[in-house]
Amino acid sequence: MGRLVKLWKSEETETRVVYSYGPSEEQRGRIACTKTDGAISLLEPIAGVSEQDDRFFYRDLAMVRLRKLHSSGEFPDEAFMST
């Protein structure tokens, strides 16, 4: 079974970037990444999805993608990650 998560940049400052993540723009959560050290934090889980499903299907993949974006130093408006 494959998994896919989409990310949409919702805000960016000199110190951090915030992305919405999830299966669609209508059903999404929010995560943030600090630009200095790459620390990622959950701001808001996906509403209407269990904690376990949010983590397994979406959040863990979103975090991997955000780490890759941090490593590259580029934060595009949209990104995705799949397995």
N, C-alpha and C positions, 0 to 999 in steps of 0.2 A: 504494500500500500504506500503510495507516495503522499508527500505532504507539501503544501505550498502556502507561503505567507507573503503578503504584500505590505510594503511600507510606504507611507506618504509623509513627507516632511511637513510638520505643522508650525514649527518655529525654530529659529536659529539666532544665536547671539555669538559674541566673541568667545564665550566660555563653554557653551553647551548647544546641543541640537536635540530637538524633540521630534519623534516620529510617531504617527499613528500606525498601528499594525493590525492585521487580521485578514479574514477572508474577503472582505469588501469594505468600501468606504462607509457603508451603513452599519456594519457590525465590526467594530474595532476597539482596541485599547490604545494606551499611550505609554511609550518608554522614552527615557532620556539618556544621553551619553555626554559626559564631560569631555571636552576636547583636549584637556591637558593630560589626563591619565587614562581615559577610555572607560571610566567607571560607568556602568549601566544600571539604571534604576527604573523600577516599575512605577509609573504615575497613576495608571488606571487599567485594570484588567478588562477584558472583553465582557460586556454586559450580556447576560443570558446564556453564558457558557460556563460550565463547571470549571473550577480551579484546575483540575487534572487535565481536562481537554484543552483549556487555554494554554497551559504550559506545554503539553505534548505536541499539539497540532500547530500552534502559532508562536507563543512567546519564546520558546527555546530557539526556534529557527530565526526569529526576528533578532534575538540577541547575537546569534552567530553572525548574521548579516551586518549588524551594526558594528560588531568588532572588526569585521573586514573593512567596512567603510572607514572606521577610525584609523586602521592601519594604513590605508591609502591616503588619508587626509582629505578625501573628497566625500561630500554629503549631497548627493543628487536629490532632486525633488521627489523622485519615486525610485523604489528598488524592490527586489523580490528575492526570495530564497526558496529552493525546493530540494526535495530528496527523492 
